[in-house]
Structures are given as C-alpha cells and as structure tokens.
Amino acid sequence: MKIPNKEIIEKLREDYPIGCRVKLVRMDDPQAPPLGTTGTVIGVDDVGSIMVDWDNGCGLSVAYGEDDCEKITLKS
C-alpha cells in the first residue's frame, strides 16, 4: 500500500469533503460493495483512505492507490 504525503492527503480532503457523494469504481476486496454502489463521504484518514458510508450499509474505505471512486453530483 502506498502512503501519500501530507499534500496529497490535504488535496484528497479538498476533493472529497465530508458529505459529498461518491460512486465506487474499483475495489479489490471480497467484502467490497458492488461496483457502482453510491455513498456519502464521512472523512479522509491520515493514510489517504476515503471513508464512506455506503448506501448498502458497507463500511469499507476506499484505499489510496488501490481502490477508486468518483465524486458524483446531485441533480436538483
């Protein structure tokens, strides 16, 4: 697992603020939610993992350098 530097972690926190919505693109874990699952960001930890409250109840974080999610916008 790659550990990002302080600047990258700060950028991740800017790009994925608490409360933003994301969609899972890739996660290599047998317990991962299905690809395309959406959720709400609850924070970015000190190793760059994006912590997500997935809509299906899963609690796995998106690991920096291993997994991938994309920010989605809500249409009003």
Secondary structure, DSSP 8 states (H G I E B T S, - for coil): -----HHHHHHHHHHS-TT-EEEEEE---TT---TT-EEEEEEE-TT--EEEEETTS----B-TTT-EEEEE----
